[in-house]
Amino acid sequence: MEEYVVKIISSEYLTHDVKRLKVEKPDGYTFISGQATEVSINKPGWTEEKRPFTFTSLNKWRDLEFTIKCYREHNSVTKEIEKLQPGDELIIRDVWGAITYQGKGVFIAGGAGITPFISILRQLDEDKELEGNKLIFSNKTSRDIILKDEFERMLRDNFYNVLTREKVIGYNDRRIDEDLLKQMVKNFGQHFYICGPEDFVKNINDIVVSLGAKTESVVIEK
Ligand SMILES: Cc1cc2nc3c(=O)[nH]c(=O)nc-3n(C[C@H](O)[C@H](O)[C@H](O)COP(=O)(O)OP(=O)(O)OC[C@H]3O[C@@H](n4cnc5c(N)ncnc54)[C@H](O)[C@@H]3O)c2cc1C
């Protein structure tokens, strides 16, 4: 497998525990929106600690972008990533991933599971193809919502926020369940894109299929 050492150009917080990293893009390196790569930190002791992260940039951008939720509570790669500064280096590898755009539909994300949809929705926006797509984004609290302003601008009325641990006027304060999906989605004959924690993906997949979605129209990371 090819490995590329890439310099971090910038690192900034998008939420209290999510960082946006801009990194150099190797010559000839290409990906499809929704795809990911194995990333490690180019520092002694960390180079073999590989973790998957999704490109949130567009393929045509000059640099690569990652959007990374940092877990501080244990000694992990993301805890180290949080400390990285411009000039530090990552190692990236081949691109892979099953979540790519297949046609208009409903995107359902839990927390950092939004990352493949960031690139896909940005690409659709750029291509003026966003109409007819919808995003349902579930987070614990309003301070966990990644890129809220950008999604509002891109999707307007087709952007729904669901908060599982906070009551805020204008938000759905509940988990995504069958009733909520019936309320928000009228047509189950379209594509469904689901990404988030394993239980979240399984649960929502089961619900949309039970409500009439075809298994082959549900796009998830296998
Ligand atoms: C295809 C793919 C693409 C992904 N893309 C992204 C992305 O773009 N952005 C992003 O933020 N994430 C993404 N992820 C998830 C990301 O890979 C993980 O969050 C990351 O690997 C965590 O690495 P870590 O070393 O920090 O945690 P690890 O130590 O590897 O822990 C992994 C998970 O276990 C839990 N965990 C482990 N030990 C403990 C502990 N002691 N206490 C509490 N929790 C614990 C953590 O919640 C963590 O989510 C992606 C995953 C996949 C499969």
The ligand as an ORCA input file, in Angstrom:
! r2SCAN-3c Opt
* xyz 0 1
  C     -14.618      4.546      7.085
  C     -14.527      5.394      8.343
  C     -14.369      6.754      8.211
  C     -14.292      7.563      9.368
  N     -14.169      8.915      9.206
  C     -14.126      9.709     10.305
  C     -14.003     11.131     10.168
  O     -13.929     11.668      9.073
  N     -13.988     11.855     11.307
  C     -14.060     11.295     12.550
  O     -14.047     12.022     13.553
  N     -14.156      9.964     12.701
  C     -14.180      9.165     11.618
  N     -14.249      7.805     11.774
  C     -14.167      7.251     13.142
  C     -12.703      7.275     13.564
  O     -11.976      6.383     12.752
  C     -12.559      6.909     15.053
  O     -13.187      7.872     15.846
  C     -11.095      6.857     15.397
  O     -10.548      5.705     14.810
  C     -10.907      6.839     16.888
  O      -9.537      6.628     17.071
  P      -8.877      6.791     18.492
  O      -7.510      6.212     18.406
  O      -8.992      8.192     18.954
  O      -9.815      5.920     19.384
  P      -9.672      4.369     19.679
  O      -8.807      4.181     20.864
  O      -9.345      3.623     18.441
  O     -11.175      4.109     20.087
  C     -12.153      3.871     19.120
  C     -13.519      4.161     19.698
  O     -13.716      3.441     20.910
  C     -14.122      4.303     21.948
  N     -13.216      4.056     23.108
  C     -12.116      3.288     23.115
  N     -11.550      3.264     24.315
  C     -12.292      4.055     25.110
  C     -12.196      4.461     26.461
  N     -11.224      4.042     27.271
  N     -13.128      5.308     26.941
  C     -14.107      5.756     26.131
  N     -14.247      5.404     24.858
  C     -13.353      4.562     24.345
  C     -14.039      5.705     21.451
  O     -15.336      6.284     21.608
  C     -13.702      5.610     19.985
  O     -14.784      6.004     19.173
  C     -14.348      6.981     10.654
  C     -14.487      5.593     10.767
  C     -14.586      4.808      9.629
  C     -14.753      3.313      9.766
*
